[in-house]
Amino acid sequence: MSIYKCPNCGEKAFNPLTKAMAGQLNSPGKVCMHCGRRIVNGKGATIFNAIFSVLAFAGIVITYLYAPNTRGTSYEWIADYELLIGIGLLLAKFIVPRLVNAFFFKMTPAIRIDPVK
């Protein structure tokens, strides 16, 4: 069931899953079933992905640096779950932007020019 319109032709050609996989402005995008042109999620999706990725990376680094110093404090649980926190933040870096792209950002025509194969 397609619920999102293609910005090129105006036909409903994308569902939340295909919209989530379309990517940001730096990706090749997804091809519209009706017009054959590529679409991507817009500028807002690219900015959100960049900010979220930086925050997730900062969280991983802070956890790695801070966890050994928490023994004997009230934050001792951080040292016990350091690996799980890092894996969770890494997974969130890849999953959360796709979920947000699927429902919140508008689609735009792809501007990336790929070389001819």
Backbone as a printed PyTorch tensor [residue, N CA C, xyz], in Angstrom:
tensor([[[  0.8460,  -1.1750,   0.0000],
         [  0.0000,   0.0000,   0.0000],
         [  0.8970,   1.2460,   0.0000]],

        [[  0.8160,   2.0120,  -1.0420],
         [  1.6120,   3.2290,  -1.1660],
         [  0.8540,   4.4050,  -0.5770]],

        [[  1.5150,   5.1460,   0.2960],
         [  0.8450,   6.2910,   0.9160],
         [  1.5880,   7.5980,   0.6860]],

        [[  2.8160,   7.5320,   0.1580],
         [  3.5870,   8.7540,  -0.0760],
         [  3.6890,   9.0270,  -1.5650]],

        [[  3.5100,  10.2930,  -1.9300],
         [  3.5620,  10.6900,  -3.3390],
         [  4.9900,  10.9590,  -3.7770]],

        [[  5.2640,  10.6030,  -5.0080],
         [  6.5570,  10.8930,  -5.6170],
         [  6.6210,  12.4010,  -5.8870]],

        [[  7.6970,  13.0790,  -5.5220],
         [  7.7870,  14.5160,  -5.7820],
         [  7.9640,  14.8430,  -7.2670]],

        [[  8.3240,  13.8620,  -8.0730],
         [  8.5080,  14.0920,  -9.5020],
         [  7.2010,  14.0030, -10.2850]],

        [[  6.4550,  12.9160, -10.0800],
         [  5.2470,  12.6840, -10.8890],
         [  3.9500,  12.8720, -10.1260]],

        [[  3.9850,  12.8930,  -8.7990],
         [  2.7850,  13.1040,  -8.0060],
         [  1.9630,  11.8500,  -7.7520]],

        [[  2.4020,  10.6920,  -8.2350],
         [  1.6980,   9.4260,  -8.0130],
         [  2.0900,   8.8510,  -6.6550]],

        [[  1.1610,   8.1420,  -6.0150],
         [  1.4750,   7.4640,  -4.7640],
         [  2.2730,   6.2070,  -5.0950]],

        [[  3.5660,   6.2390,  -4.7870],
         [  4.4470,   5.1470,  -5.1880],
         [  5.3120,   4.6010,  -4.0590]],

        [[  5.2510,   5.1850,  -2.8720],
         [  6.1610,   4.7760,  -1.8040],
         [  5.4010,   4.4820,  -0.5270]],

        [[  5.8210,   3.4160,   0.1660],
         [  5.2830,   3.1070,   1.4850],
         [  6.3520,   3.4780,   2.5190]],

        [[  6.0570,   3.3920,   3.8140],
         [  7.0520,   3.7940,   4.8110],
         [  8.3790,   3.0330,   4.7210]],

        [[  8.3400,   1.7500,   4.3620],
         [  9.5790,   0.9880,   4.2600],
         [ 10.4580,   1.4800,   3.1150]],

        [[  9.8830,   1.6960,   1.9530],
         [ 10.6880,   2.1830,   0.8290],
         [ 11.1470,   3.6190,   1.0650]],

        [[ 10.3310,   4.4050,   1.7510],
         [ 10.7270,   5.7820,   2.0720],
         [ 11.8870,   5.7800,   3.0720]],

        [[ 11.8590,   4.8610,   4.0340],
         [ 12.9400,   4.7700,   5.0120],
         [ 14.2460,   4.3700,   4.3520]],

        [[ 14.1770,   3.5280,   3.3410],
         [ 15.3810,   3.0550,   2.6610],
         [ 15.8620,   3.9980,   1.5580]],

        [[ 15.1310,   5.0730,   1.2990],
         [ 15.5320,   6.0110,   0.2440],
         [ 16.8050,   6.7560,   0.6130]],

        [[ 17.0390,   6.9860,   1.8870],
         [ 18.2630,   7.6300,   2.3230],
         [ 18.1920,   9.1430,   2.2900]],

        [[ 19.3440,   9.7660,   2.5660],
         [ 19.4440,  11.2230,   2.6000],
         [ 19.9650,  11.7410,   1.2710]],

        [[ 20.2680,  13.0230,   1.2430],
         [ 20.7010,  13.6720,   0.0040],
         [ 21.9740,  13.0780,  -0.5930]],

        [[ 22.8260,  12.4860,   0.2250],
         [ 24.0730,  11.9270,  -0.2990],
         [ 23.9340,  10.4900,  -0.7890]],

        [[ 22.7390,   9.9270,  -0.7300],
         [ 22.5350,   8.5520,  -1.1860],
         [ 21.9370,   8.5300,  -2.5920]],

        [[ 22.0260,   7.3960,  -3.2910],
         [ 21.4680,   7.3350,  -4.6380],
         [ 19.9430,   7.4070,  -4.6550]],

        [[ 19.2790,   7.0270,  -3.5680],
         [ 17.8280,   7.1060,  -3.5020],
         [ 17.1230,   5.8660,  -4.0170]],

        [[ 15.7960,   5.9510,  -4.0780],
         [ 14.9560,   4.8620,  -4.5810],
         [ 14.2810,   5.3160,  -5.8640]],

        [[ 14.0510,   4.3660,  -6.7340],
         [ 13.4280,   4.6620,  -8.0260],
         [ 11.9100,   4.6080,  -7.8800]],

        [[ 11.2290,   5.5910,  -8.4400],
         [  9.7670,   5.6330,  -8.4520],
         [  9.2550,   4.5750,  -9.4360]],

        [[  8.2150,   3.8480,  -9.0420],
         [  7.6540,   2.8050,  -9.9010],
         [  6.9760,   3.3960, -11.1370]],

        [[  6.4810,   4.6150, -11.0230],
         [  5.6960,   5.2030, -12.1080],
         [  6.5440,   5.9960, -13.1040]],

        [[  7.4040,   6.8680, -12.6110],
         [  8.1530,   7.7300, -13.5210],
         [  9.6040,   7.2920, -13.7310]],

        [[ 10.1280,   6.4210, -12.8750],
         [ 11.4900,   5.9290, -13.0330],
         [ 12.5820,   6.8590, -12.5280]],

        [[ 12.2190,   7.9960, -11.9550],
         [ 13.2240,   8.9240, -11.4210],
         [ 13.4840,   8.5990,  -9.9560]],

        [[ 14.6230,   9.0190,  -9.4600],
         [ 15.0270,   8.7050,  -8.0860],
         [ 14.5550,   9.7790,  -7.1080]],

        [[ 14.2270,   9.3340,  -5.8950],
         [ 13.8480,  10.2490,  -4.8230],
         [ 14.6910,   9.9390,  -3.5870]],

        [[ 14.8420,  10.9330,  -2.7230],
         [ 15.5360,  10.7930,  -1.4370],
         [ 14.7450,  11.5760,  -0.3910]],

        [[ 15.0890,  11.3680,   0.8660],
         [ 14.5320,  12.2030,   1.9250],
         [ 15.3010,  13.5150,   1.9060]],

        [[ 14.6510,  14.5990,   2.2650],
         [ 15.2020,  15.9380,   2.0610],
         [ 16.2930,  16.3760,   3.0040]],

        [[ 16.4870,  17.7000,   3.0170],
         [ 17.5410,  18.3290,   3.8070],
         [ 17.3870,  18.0580,   5.2980]],

        [[ 16.1580,  18.0780,   5.7740],
         [ 15.9090,  17.8420,   7.1960],
         [ 16.3780,  16.4680,   7.6350]],

        [[ 16.1620,  15.4630,   6.7960],
         [ 16.6040,  14.1080,   7.1130],
         [ 18.1200,  14.0300,   7.1680]],

        [[ 18.7910,  14.7260,   6.2740],
         [ 20.2480,  14.7220,   6.2540],
         [ 20.8030,  15.3880,   7.5090]],

        [[ 20.2180,  16.5010,   7.8940],
         [ 20.6610,  17.2150,   9.0960],
         [ 20.3970,  16.3750,  10.3420]],

        [[ 19.2040,  15.7610,  10.4330],
         [ 18.8820,  14.9150,  11.5800],
         [ 19.8590,  13.7520,  11.6890]],

        [[ 20.1520,  13.1040,  10.5600],
         [ 21.0690,  11.9710,  10.5680],
         [ 22.4680,  12.4000,  11.0310]],

        [[ 22.9320,  13.5400,  10.5710],
         [ 24.2600,  14.0150,  10.9680],
         [ 24.3180,  14.3070,  12.4700]],

        [[ 23.3250,  15.0120,  12.9810],
         [ 23.3030,  15.3590,  14.4080],
         [ 23.1760,  14.1060,  15.2640]],

        [[ 22.2760,  13.1990,  14.8800],
         [ 22.0760,  11.9780,  15.6650],
         [ 23.3260,  11.0990,  15.6500]],

        [[ 23.9940,  11.0300,  14.5080],
         [ 25.2140,  10.2230,  14.4190],
         [ 26.3200,  10.7860,  15.3010]],

        [[ 26.4710,  12.0940,  15.3170],
         [ 27.4860,  12.7240,  16.1700],
         [ 27.1650,  12.4910,  17.6430]],

        [[ 25.8960,  12.6170,  18.0300],
         [ 25.5110,  12.3870,  19.4230],
         [ 25.7220,  10.9350,  19.8380]],

        [[ 25.3930,   9.9960,  18.9570],
         [ 25.6050,   8.5760,  19.2700],
         [ 27.0940,   8.2750,  19.4140]],

        [[ 27.9050,   8.8260,  18.5260],
         [ 29.3530,   8.6200,  18.6190],
         [ 29.9010,   9.2330,  19.9050]],

        [[ 29.4310,  10.4220,  20.2460],
         [ 29.8710,  11.0590,  21.4930],
         [ 29.4570,  10.2130,  22.7000]],

        [[ 28.2650,   9.6430,  22.6650],
         [ 27.8220,   8.7690,  23.7480],
         [ 28.6940,   7.5450,  23.8950]],

        [[ 29.1050,   6.9630,  22.7780],
         [ 29.9860,   5.7950,  22.8180],
         [ 31.3390,   6.1660,  23.4090]],

        [[ 31.9020,   7.2850,  22.9710],
         [ 33.2110,   7.7110,  23.4750],
         [ 33.1360,   8.0560,  24.9590]],

        [[ 32.1220,   8.7790,  25.3730],
         [ 31.9760,   9.1460,  26.7920],
         [ 31.7980,   7.9090,  27.6560]],

        [[ 31.0000,   6.9520,  27.1810],
         [ 30.8220,   5.7130,  27.9430],
         [ 32.1420,   4.9610,  28.0710]],

        [[ 32.8870,   4.8960,  26.9910],
         [ 34.1750,   4.1920,  27.0030],
         [ 35.1610,   4.8620,  27.9660]],

        [[ 35.1830,   6.1840,  27.9660],
         [ 36.1320,   6.8900,  28.8280],
         [ 35.6810,   6.9570,  30.2830]],

        [[ 34.3750,   7.0390,  30.5300],
         [ 33.8590,   7.2670,  31.8790],
         [ 33.6180,   5.9690,  32.6530]],

        [[ 33.3120,   4.8810,  31.9600],
         [ 32.9180,   3.6420,  32.6340],
         [ 33.9770,   3.0850,  33.5870]],

        [[ 35.2650,   3.0550,  33.2480],
         [ 36.2460,   2.4960,  34.2130],
         [ 36.3460,   3.2940,  35.5150]],

        [[ 35.9570,   4.5500,  35.5040],
         [ 36.0730,   5.3990,  36.7000],
         [ 34.8360,   5.3500,  37.5880]],

        [[ 33.8650,   4.5030,  37.2910],
         [ 32.6190,   4.4930,  38.0690],
         [ 32.6020,   3.4240,  39.1470]],

        [[ 33.6430,   2.6210,  39.2640],
         [ 33.6800,   1.5950,  40.3170],
         [ 33.6650,   2.2680,  41.6910]],

        [[ 32.7590,   1.7980,  42.5430],
         [ 32.6580,   2.3410,  43.8940],
         [ 31.7930,   3.5810,  44.0010]],

        [[ 31.1430,   3.9920,  42.9130],
         [ 30.2490,   5.1470,  42.9470],
         [ 28.8220,   4.6790,  42.7370]],

        [[ 27.9070,   5.6180,  42.7570],
         [ 26.5090,   5.2580,  42.5360],
         [ 26.2190,   4.9540,  41.0630]],

        [[ 27.1850,   5.2210,  40.1770],
         [ 27.0240,   4.9290,  38.7470],
         [ 27.7950,   3.6680,  38.3440]],

        [[ 27.9620,   2.7680,  39.2700],
         [ 28.7470,   1.5640,  39.0190],
         [ 28.1340,   0.6760,  37.9290]],

        [[ 26.8500,   0.7730,  37.7360],
         [ 26.1750,  -0.0460,  36.7150],
         [ 26.6780,   0.2670,  35.3090]],

        [[ 27.2100,   1.4740,  35.0880],
         [ 27.7260,   1.8300,  33.7570],
         [ 28.8980,   0.9270,  33.3860]],

        [[ 29.7670,   0.6440,  34.3500],
         [ 30.9130,  -0.2250,  34.0780],
         [ 30.4630,  -1.6470,  33.7640]],

        [[ 29.4020,  -2.0930,  34.3970],
         [ 28.9080,  -3.4500,  34.1630],
         [ 28.2700,  -3.6010,  32.7880]],

        [[ 27.6540,  -2.5560,  32.2850],
         [ 26.9260,  -2.6220,  31.0110],
         [ 27.5730,  -1.7850,  29.9110]],

        [[ 28.8610,  -1.5270,  30.0300],
         [ 29.5500,  -0.6770,  29.0590],
         [ 29.4320,  -1.2160,  27.6330]],

        [[ 29.6430,  -2.4940,  27.4490],
         [ 29.5760,  -3.0890,  26.1200],
         [ 28.1530,  -3.0230,  25.5620]],

        [[ 27.1710,  -3.3250,  26.3840],
         [ 25.7780,  -3.2720,  25.9250],
         [ 25.3490,  -1.8490,  25.5730]],

        [[ 25.8070,  -0.8730,  26.3400],
         [ 25.4890,   0.5280,  26.0340],
         [ 26.1000,   0.9150,  24.6990]],

        [[ 27.3460,   0.5260,  24.4650],
         [ 28.0090,   0.8310,  23.1970],
         [ 27.3010,   0.1790,  22.0130]],

        [[ 26.9350,  -1.0850,  22.1560],
         [ 26.2250,  -1.7840,  21.0700],
         [ 24.8570,  -1.1510,  20.8380]],

        [[ 24.1620,  -0.7930,  21.9130],
         [ 22.8540,  -0.1530,  21.7750],
         [ 22.9410,   1.1890,  21.0650]],

        [[ 23.9400,   1.9820,  21.4070],
         [ 24.1180,   3.2720,  20.7350],
         [ 24.4940,   3.0890,  19.2670]],

        [[ 25.3110,   2.0890,  18.9730],
         [ 25.6880,   1.8210,  17.5880],
         [ 24.4820,   1.3630,  16.7610]],

        [[ 23.6640,   0.4920,  17.3160],
         [ 22.4450,   0.0690,  16.6200],
         [ 21.4730,   1.2390,  16.4470]],

        [[ 21.3640,   2.0710,  17.4690],
         [ 20.4750,   3.2340,  17.3830],
         [ 20.9280,   4.1890,  16.2890]],

        [[ 22.2320,   4.2920,  16.0700],
         [ 22.7660,   5.1650,  15.0280],
         [ 22.2670,   4.7590,  13.6450]],

        [[ 22.0320,   3.4720,  13.4370],
         [ 21.5640,   3.0000,  12.1400],
         [ 20.0450,   2.8720,  12.0530]],

        [[ 19.3740,   2.5690,  13.1620],
         [ 17.9330,   2.2960,  13.1230],
         [ 17.0910,   3.5550,  13.2820]],

        [[ 17.4100,   4.4100,  14.2390],
         [ 16.5770,   5.5830,  14.5310],
         [ 16.4440,   6.5370,  13.3370]],

        [[ 17.5280,   6.8960,  12.6330],
         [ 17.3380,   7.7800,  11.4790],
         [ 16.4280,   7.1860,  10.4020]],

        [[ 16.4830,   5.8780,  10.1940],
         [ 15.5960,   5.2540,   9.1980],
         [ 14.1440,   5.3100,   9.6380]],

        [[ 13.8830,   5.0810,  10.9240],
         [ 12.5120,   5.1810,  11.4270],
         [ 11.9780,   6.6040,  11.3040]],

        [[ 12.8130,   7.5600,  11.6270],
         [ 12.3980,   8.9590,  11.5280],
         [ 12.1750,   9.3440,  10.0650]],

        [[ 13.0710,   8.8800,   9.1760],
         [ 12.9010,   9.1630,   7.7530],
         [ 11.5960,   8.5880,   7.2140]],

        [[ 11.1960,   7.4320,   7.7190],
         [ 10.0050,   6.7610,   7.2070],
         [  8.7290,   7.5650,   7.4580]],

        [[  8.6980,   8.3650,   8.5000],
         [  7.4400,   9.0040,   8.8680],
         [  7.4610,  10.5310,   8.9360]],

        [[  8.6160,  11.1740,   9.0540],
         [  8.6020,  12.5900,   9.3650],
         [  9.1280,  13.5470,   8.2990]],

        [[ 10.0230,  13.1450,   7.4440],
         [ 10.6140,  14.0810,   6.5010],
         [ 10.0190,  13.9310,   5.1180]],

        [[  9.9370,  15.0430,   4.4000],
         [  9.3520,  14.9740,   3.0640],
         [ 10.3920,  14.5080,   2.0530]],

        [[  9.9000,  13.9330,   0.9740],
         [ 10.7760,  13.4100,  -0.0660],
         [ 11.0670,  14.4970,  -1.0890]],

        [[ 12.2580,  14.4240,  -1.6690],
         [ 12.6650,  15.3610,  -2.7160],
         [ 13.3180,  14.5780,  -3.8450]],

        [[ 13.3880,  15.1510,  -5.0360],
         [ 14.1050,  14.4740,  -6.1160],
         [ 15.5920,  14.3560,  -5.7790]],

        [[ 16.1970,  13.2760,  -6.1970],
         [ 17.6200,  13.0570,  -5.9410],
         [ 18.4550,  14.0270,  -6.7660]],

        [[ 19.4900,  14.5910,  -6.1500],
         [ 20.3660,  15.5230,  -6.8590],
         [ 21.7360,  14.9320,  -7.1080]],

        [[ 21.9660,  13.7450,  -6.6080],
         [ 23.2610,  13.0920,  -6.7710],
         [ 23.4080,  12.6090,  -8.2170]],

        [[ 24.5650,  12.8500,  -8.7970],
         [ 24.8400,  12.4060, -10.1620],
         [ 25.8520,  11.2750, -10.0880]],

        [[ 25.4200,  10.0830, -10.4530],
         [ 26.3130,   8.9260, -10.4470],
         [ 26.9070,   8.7410, -11.8280]],

        [[ 28.1430,   8.2580, -11.9060],
         [ 28.7390,   8.0020, -13.2180],
         [ 28.0010,   6.8640, -13.9140]],

        [[ 27.9990,   6.9010, -15.2190],
         [ 27.3320,   5.8660, -15.9980],
         [ 28.1390,   4.5880, -15.8970]],

        [[ 27.4420,   3.4740, -15.6660],
         [ 28.1250,   2.1850, -15.5010],
         [ 28.3140,   1.5030, -16.8310]]])
